[in-house]
Amino acid sequence: MKVSFLDLKRIDEGLKDALKSKFATMLDAGVFSGGEELRLLESHVSRYLGSPYSIACANGTDALELALRALDVGSGDEVIVPALTWVSTAEVVKVVGAKPVFWDTDEDGLLAADWGKAITERTKAVIPVHLYGKMQDMESLLFQAQKHKLYVIEDAAQSFGSFAAGKAAGTFGDVGCLSFYPTKNLGALGEAGMCLTDSDLLNERIRRLLNHGQVVRDEHVEVGRNSRMDSVQAGFLNVFLQEFTNLQQRRKQLAAQYLDGLGAIAELKLPSGVMESSHNAHLFVVQTLFRDELKSFLADHEIGTAIHYPKILPDMQSYECKGDFAKARKLSQNGLSLPLNPWLKTEEVDYVISKVKEFFNQKSMDVKKQL
Ligand SMILES: Cc1ncc(COP(=O)(O)O)c(C=O)c1O
């Protein structure tokens, strides 16, 4: 059996038909920028996530950059970001001319609770990342941020559909940023992203910035850019959004299957909180000291896995920063993402489980032989 990490060709036929028919309708309507589908997407997301404003933009990286710019974060400012995340979180801080200040994560990859120690008089904002779909404890983070008058931008790129006590990831901070990159739980058939906010002023400013600083046609009141979402992507997202609850249910079923099947392996740390509503099971990241061996064993048995992420940002040339970052580093060395997506079959997850077990059985026999 062959199990890909993620094969988007497998989107089920009913959904493919709905997407094709949406495209045909949009082609006939001839509206490829702005229009009804965008308006619908924004209002559907607002309703689903309970966000007063949802602002569609070109991708998740732009959403983060727009948030920083709308909050006037720039040269001379510091922004606290976790040491382990997708590069966009820190990249945008540099792009607006500010300085990313890296802080360690906890064992699950979330900004460590003592991040407040990184605050200086230059700190203007903090960007918690709901990594792998698991939510940061936002209550305590907001408490700390408010005490120091810091803006909070939530990087909710991986956590669409995670809710803590009924409140959605991305709706806690000043701005929440979503990515609809195709591999995400709610993914487009191309690039797309969104900003969430409850502020009238930020809503207006972000909308203006993503459309060339334009208020009315040909009135450019500030320097903006073009970060508008493609209308066809909005149309596709409206189709996916209708199926979202079912797709999430399937993801959680498969996650439960993994937890059940792999729970007895002492050398394997399973992700925490995956079955809770505050985790959307975006990624299923296990941790083991034998990560690289396990990855290649699974590859030998045609099972695709991934590493999110193999290197912490402070170790990269463009972001170089001295520091220990012990937990983030450990996760980057030991973490392995097993295939988890709604298109997987139960038998395929069983196969992955059996091969992971086989690997650790062999490992313990090797150890016994050496004794
Ligand atoms: C944590 C995180 N932040 C930001 C982004 C950026 O989103 P996009 O790829 O849509 O620009 C991603 C997605 O790749 C992400 O995983």
The ligand as a Gaussian input file, in Angstrom:
#p B3LYP/6-31G(d) Opt

LIG

0 1
 C        1.886000      29.417000      10.639000
 C        1.708000      30.010000       9.267000
 N        1.778000      31.344000       9.131000
 C        1.596000      31.930000       7.929000
 C        1.358000      31.188000       6.788000
 C        1.286000      31.890000       5.497000
 O        0.166000      31.614000       4.719000
 P        0.242000      31.628000       3.124000
 O        0.978000      30.423000       2.693000
 O       -1.202000      31.623000       2.724000
 O        0.929000      32.885000       2.728000
 C        1.260000      29.794000       6.894000
 C        0.914000      28.947000       5.746000
 O        1.647000      28.452000       4.995000
 C        1.459000      29.189000       8.160000
 O        1.410000      27.857000       8.309000

